[in-house]
């Protein structure tokens, strides 16, 4: 029997403003995870699934001078 793990991250950034050469915005993330066991190429047991939604207001890194 072998373990199988899968993780998918989706991110969306909404820019709201630029202040003092820094970006102010919202980071909306969705993290999905699945795991189970398999044997001889087939699912062996329960498939576990979880999903988390995270919303964060952020100040992103400096914009480099050019």
ABEGO torsion letter per residue (X at the ends): XBBBBBBBBBBBBBBABBBGGBBBBBBBBBBBBBBBBBBGGBBBEBBBBBBBBBBBBBBBBBBBBX
